[in-house]
């Protein structure tokens, strides 16, 4: 019996895929939060303005990726609270 003909195996596969996607979404969101804190630290250390701007843009790109995942329903509210 193959996974495609076994309903339980097919369900487990879907759950594994969903867990992997949720893990990815959580990782991206967590990195965006930590990176944002580092940019704040750079600003506090009076880093070169161009470096701060570039870093802030990179963080904004990460944050947008996390927002897109949440918007698409991949990062549920209970998972966000774990961060």
KELODO-421229 format. One line per field, with one value per residue: residue number from 1; x, y, z of N, C-alpha, C, O, CB in turn; residue in one letter. Coordinates in steps of 0.1 Angstrom, whole numbers, plus 5000, padded with zeros to 4 digits. Glycine has a CB too. Example, Ala and Ser with C-alpha at 12.3 -4.5 7.8 and 13.67 -1.06 7.14 Angstrom:
<sites>
resi: (1,2)
npx: (5132,5128)
npy: (4943,4978)
npz: (5078,5071)
capx: (5123,5137)
capy: (4955,4989)
capz: (5078,5071)
cpx: (5132,5129)
cpy: (4967,5000)
cpz: (5078,5079)
opx: (5142,5134)
opy: (4967,5011)
opz: (5085,5080)
cbpx: (5113,5141)
cbpy: (4955,4994)
cbpz: (5090,5057)
resn: (A,S)
</sites>
This chain:
<sites>
resi: (1,2,3,4,5,6,7,8,9,10,11,12,13,14,15,16,17,18,19,20,21,22,23,24,25,26,27,28,29,30,31,32,33,34,35,36,37,38,39,40,41,42,43,44,45,46,47,48,49,50,51,52,53,54,55,56,57,58,59,60,61,62,63,64,65,66,67,68,69,70,71,72,73,74,75,76,77,78,79,80,81,82,83)
npx: (5008,5007,5017,5000,4977,4970,4950,4956,4984,4986,4974,4992,5014,5005,5003,5029,5041,5027,5036,5063,5062,5050,5071,5091,5080,5078,5106,5115,5100,5110,5137,5135,5126,5148,5168,5158,5162,5189,5195,5184,5203,5226,5220,5221,5247,5258,5264,5275,5254,5245,5249,5231,5207,5207,5207,5183,5165,5169,5159,5132,5124,5126,5106,5084,5082,5075,5051,5036,5035,5020,4997,4989,4980,4998,5012,5000,4981,4986,5011,5026,5026,5044,5069)
npy: (4988,5021,5055,5073,5058,5052,5066,5075,5077,5097,5118,5122,5130,5154,5168,5168,5184,5208,5214,5218,5241,5259,5260,5272,5297,5307,5308,5328,5350,5352,5357,5382,5398,5396,5407,5433,5443,5444,5463,5485,5486,5492,5518,5530,5528,5547,5541,5541,5561,5551,5524,5517,5524,5506,5482,5484,5484,5457,5443,5452,5439,5412,5413,5419,5395,5378,5389,5384,5356,5352,5365,5348,5328,5310,5313,5309,5325,5314,5303,5326,5337,5321,5331)
npz: (5000,4991,5001,4989,4985,5011,5034,5060,5060,5040,5053,5075,5060,5050,5074,5083,5063,5067,5093,5088,5071,5089,5108,5093,5088,5114,5120,5102,5111,5137,5132,5120,5141,5159,5143,5139,5165,5166,5147,5160,5180,5165,5157,5182,5187,5172,5144,5110,5090,5065,5067,5087,5075,5053,5068,5081,5060,5051,5073,5072,5049,5057,5077,5062,5047,5068,5075,5052,5053,5076,5067,5047,5063,5074,5097,5126,5152,5178,5175,5170,5196,5208,5202)
capx: (5000,5015,5012,4989,4965,4967,4945,4964,4998,4984,4971,5005,5023,5000,5006,5044,5043,5022,5045,5076,5059,5049,5084,5098,5074,5082,5120,5116,5095,5120,5149,5132,5125,5161,5175,5154,5168,5203,5195,5183,5216,5235,5217,5226,5262,5262,5270,5274,5240,5242,5248,5219,5196,5207,5203,5168,5157,5169,5149,5119,5122,5123,5093,5073,5081,5068,5037,5030,5032,5008,4985,4984,4975,5008,5017,4988,4982,4992,5025,5032,5028,5056,5081)
capy: (5000,5034,5066,5079,5050,5051,5079,5079,5082,5109,5128,5124,5137,5168,5174,5171,5196,5220,5217,5224,5255,5267,5262,5282,5310,5311,5311,5340,5360,5354,5364,5396,5405,5397,5416,5446,5447,5447,5476,5495,5487,5499,5532,5535,5529,5557,5535,5549,5562,5543,5510,5516,5524,5493,5471,5486,5479,5443,5439,5454,5428,5400,5415,5417,5381,5372,5394,5376,5342,5353,5369,5336,5318,5299,5315,5311,5334,5307,5301,5339,5339,5313,5338)
capz: (5000,4990,5009,4982,4987,5025,5039,5072,5055,5033,5063,5082,5051,5050,5087,5083,5054,5074,5104,5082,5067,5101,5114,5085,5091,5128,5120,5095,5120,5149,5127,5117,5154,5164,5135,5143,5177,5163,5140,5170,5187,5156,5158,5195,5187,5162,5132,5097,5086,5053,5072,5094,5065,5046,5077,5084,5048,5051,5083,5067,5039,5065,5084,5051,5045,5079,5074,5041,5057,5085,5059,5040,5073,5077,5110,5134,5164,5189,5172,5172,5210,5213,5198)
cpx: (5009,5009,5000,4976,4961,4963,4953,4977,4997,4982,4984,5014,5018,5004,5021,5047,5039,5031,5058,5073,5057,5062,5092,5093,5078,5097,5122,5111,5105,5132,5147,5131,5139,5169,5171,5160,5183,5204,5193,5196,5226,5233,5222,5241,5267,5269,5268,5259,5236,5241,5235,5207,5195,5202,5188,5160,5157,5159,5135,5115,5118,5109,5082,5071,5073,5053,5029,5027,5020,4995,4980,4980,4985,5013,5005,4991,4989,5006,5032,5035,5040,5069,5086)
cpy: (5012,5045,5073,5071,5048,5064,5084,5084,5095,5121,5132,5133,5152,5175,5177,5183,5209,5224,5223,5238,5264,5270,5272,5296,5315,5315,5325,5352,5363,5361,5379,5404,5407,5407,5431,5452,5451,5460,5487,5497,5494,5514,5538,5536,5539,5552,5544,5549,5553,5528,5508,5515,5511,5481,5472,5481,5463,5437,5441,5444,5415,5402,5414,5403,5374,5376,5386,5362,5342,5356,5357,5325,5308,5301,5319,5320,5327,5304,5315,5341,5332,5321,5347)
cpz: (5000,4998,5002,4983,5002,5030,5051,5069,5048,5043,5071,5073,5051,5063,5088,5074,5061,5086,5099,5077,5079,5108,5106,5087,5104,5128,5113,5104,5132,5144,5125,5131,5159,5156,5137,5155,5175,5155,5150,5178,5178,5157,5172,5196,5177,5150,5120,5093,5075,5057,5079,5085,5058,5055,5080,5072,5047,5061,5079,5057,5046,5072,5074,5048,5056,5079,5063,5045,5067,5077,5051,5050,5077,5091,5119,5147,5176,5187,5173,5187,5215,5210,5209)
opx: (5018,4997,4991,4965,4950,4971,4955,4982,5005,4987,4987,5020,5027,5007,5025,5055,5046,5033,5064,5082,5062,5064,5099,5100,5081,5101,5129,5118,5107,5137,5155,5136,5143,5177,5179,5163,5188,5214,5200,5200,5234,5242,5227,5246,5279,5279,5259,5252,5225,5232,5229,5198,5185,5195,5181,5150,5147,5152,5126,5103,5109,5101,5071,5060,5064,5044,5018,5016,5012,4985,4967,4977,4981,5018,5001,5002,4997,5014,5044,5045,5046,5079,5097)
opy: (5014,5044,5078,5077,5042,5073,5096,5094,5104,5132,5144,5142,5161,5187,5188,5191,5219,5236,5232,5247,5275,5281,5281,5305,5327,5325,5333,5362,5374,5369,5387,5415,5418,5415,5440,5463,5460,5467,5497,5508,5502,5522,5549,5543,5540,5557,5553,5539,5547,5521,5497,5507,5505,5473,5462,5475,5457,5427,5432,5440,5408,5392,5409,5398,5366,5368,5382,5357,5334,5350,5355,5314,5298,5291,5330,5321,5333,5304,5315,5347,5335,5317,5353)
opz: (5009,5002,5009,4982,5004,5031,5052,5074,5050,5041,5074,5078,5051,5063,5093,5078,5061,5088,5105,5080,5079,5113,5112,5089,5106,5134,5118,5105,5135,5151,5128,5131,5164,5162,5137,5156,5181,5157,5149,5181,5184,5158,5172,5204,5174,5145,5121,5093,5075,5052,5078,5087,5056,5051,5080,5074,5044,5059,5081,5056,5043,5072,5077,5046,5053,5081,5064,5041,5066,5079,5050,5045,5082,5096,5119,5151,5183,5197,5178,5190,5226,5216,5208)
cbpx: (4990,5016,5023,4992,4966,4980,4931,4965,5004,4973,4960,5011,5022,4985,5002,5051,5036,5007,5048,5080,5046,5039,5092,5096,5058,5080,5127,5108,5081,5123,5154,5118,5117,5168,5173,5139,5168,5209,5184,5172,5221,5233,5201,5221,5268,5270,5264,5282,5236,5253,5260,5217,5198,5222,5210,5165,5164,5183,5152,5118,5134,5133,5093,5077,5095,5074,5036,5040,5044,5010,4989,4996,4963,5019,5028,4981,4969,4984,5027,5023,5016,5056,5080)
cbpy: (5000,5038,5076,5081,5037,5045,5078,5068,5071,5108,5123,5111,5131,5168,5165,5159,5194,5217,5204,5215,5255,5260,5249,5278,5309,5300,5301,5341,5356,5340,5357,5397,5396,5384,5413,5446,5436,5435,5477,5491,5472,5494,5534,5525,5515,5568,5521,5543,5576,5544,5507,5528,5536,5490,5472,5501,5484,5438,5447,5468,5426,5398,5429,5425,5374,5376,5409,5376,5336,5364,5380,5331,5312,5300,5326,5298,5339,5293,5296,5350,5335,5300,5345)
cbpz: (5012,4975,5011,4967,4980,5032,5042,5082,5046,5023,5073,5085,5037,5048,5098,5078,5040,5080,5112,5070,5058,5111,5114,5070,5090,5138,5112,5082,5126,5155,5114,5110,5164,5165,5120,5144,5188,5154,5129,5180,5190,5142,5157,5206,5183,5168,5130,5086,5083,5042,5081,5104,5055,5041,5090,5086,5035,5054,5097,5061,5030,5076,5090,5039,5043,5093,5071,5029,5065,5095,5049,5031,5067,5067,5111,5138,5169,5192,5157,5166,5218,5206,5186)
resn: (X,X,X,X,X,X,X,X,X,X,X,X,X,X,X,X,X,X,X,X,X,X,X,X,X,X,X,X,X,X,X,X,X,X,X,X,X,X,X,X,X,X,X,X,X,X,X,X,X,X,X,X,X,X,X,X,X,X,X,X,X,X,X,X,X,X,X,X,X,X,X,X,X,X,X,X,X,X,X,X,X,X,X)
</sites>
